[in-house]
Amino acid sequence: GENVEQHPSTLSVQEGDSAVIKCTYSDSASNYFPWYKQELGKRPQLIIDIRSNVGEKKDQRIAVTLNKTAKHFSLHITETQPEDSAVYFCAASNQRDDYKLSFGAGTTVTVRA
Amino acid sequence: GAVVSQHPSWVICKSGTSVKIECRSLDFQATTMFWYRQFPKQSLMLMATSNEGSKATYEQGVEKDKFLINHASLTLSTLTVTSAHPEDSSFYICSARTGRAGGETQYFGPGTRLLVL
């Protein structure tokens, strides 16, 4: 099955700085890579996703890059704000497995004011 | 659009009782629903995948006789935790996807926090 590794486990940044979270996956069949933000006690919320036919995607302060050859993808948050503090999860999935998600372990991001 | 609800949001029960959790897609038809369990400060662990009208597919290590899943319609899936024990206490979250072309995206319910005494 798919194995997703995520680093770092915790990340503390000064407000206004950038945050980068990296994930690797093992299954070359994986072709859909979403990122979720989860606040304490709440549901995971999709913040951005990328498909394997694209190398980079950006949505305002959030961007995701994908390197299929190396099997890794990264989340970039620029100009961080206190409300960006949360746990972020990367995930990977593929059509063969009905797009079930294999999640990374999560990254706790703290933005210091 | 793409709203998923879950009920109840909180449940406390005695050891040995059964608990049913409902997951509904409110504004779309969900051909596939997923059930996850999340322990404190941990990631989401997939328990099972359910497709409308067919038996659920359970992940390795998940007891199908303990966690009964029914996906009777395109908008409703239920998870029943049978003979619950304290170690079953967790945050249970469902998700749903449309199954249409390009419908890889999963939309999550708000979760159900289960406490077994």
Interface residues (C-beta under 8 A of the other chain):
Chain A: Y32 P34 Y36 G41 K42 R43 P44 Q45 L46 D49 R51 F89 S93 Q95 D98 Y99 K100 L101 S102 F103 G104 A105 G106
Chain B: T32 F34 Q42 S43 L44 M45 L46 T49 N51 T57 I93 S95 R97 E104 T105 Q106 Y107 F108 G109 P110 G111 R113
